[in-house]
């Protein structure tokens, strides 16, 4: 089975990318969080793939890196999470943040991720807590902003919010709240959670 496809990006849509190689245009299902990592229409890209072939469907899934694909495989180990569900989860939150939430055992935060819910969150925690090896910095280094909230920005962007609006809202709210000694004294995780909720309320 083929491991990856290297070609020209001919189309990008929610959870979908078209890659043309040697006259063949591949229709690939890809998490939204990965789409921004592979380039723009007209660019050359290498997409790591997985073929889901059953007696009813044959779908090709793509990922921006081997690590992203590995996380997808980890999600498939969770009872009740199929390929489409795994893509929906990865589209709702950056891989780095999802891995961090799972490894920290933050069930409350996990339940808030679109596509998860309380029942699935419990199953994910049971199956994956402490077992993920995702490089937490993999996603962060691909974000151009030097802000300490780069992963938070990518998470919100992956949920469909405009990157510039998200960056502006995070920067402004972080600056305002940094003047609050109570906020400044909190852990990075707590600050991210607070900002996440406030930015969501502002952008809603």
C-alpha positions, 0 to 999 in steps of 0.5 A: 500500500502507498505511504504518501502522495506527492503532487500539486494541490488543485483544490482545498475545501473543508475536510478535503483536498485535491492533489494531482500527480502524473495526471491523476487527481486524488480526492483526499479527506483531511482534517481541517487542522492539517489543511493549513499545514500543507500549502495553498492551491498551486503549491506542491505538497506531500500528503501521508495517506491511509486508505479505508477500503471496505465492502461498502466504501473506499475513502482516502485519508491524508495528513500533513505529517507522519505524526498527524497520521499516527494520532489519527490511528490512535483515535481509531483505537477508541471504541465508537470512533471511526475514520470520519469521527477521528477527522472531525475531532482533529478538525476541531482542535490542533493535534498538539492541544488534543495530545496535551489534554489527553495526556494530562487527563483533563476530561472536562476540557476534552468534553468541550472539543466539538465532535467529542462529547461526554461519552466519547471523552470517557472512552478516549481517556480510557484508551489514550491517556498517557499513551500518546507520543505526539511531538507537542512542538510539531504544531507550534513551530508551524505557526508564524506567530511568536505568541505563547498562545500559538497552539490556542490560536491554531485550535480556534483557527481549526474550528473555522475562525478567521486566523487574523481575527483569532490572532487579534482577539487573543493578543488583545485579550491576553494583553488586557488580562496580563495586567490582572495579577490573578490571571498572570499568576495562573499556570499556562494551562489555566491561562489558555483555558480562560483565554479560549473561553473568552475568545470564543465568546467574543467571536461567537 
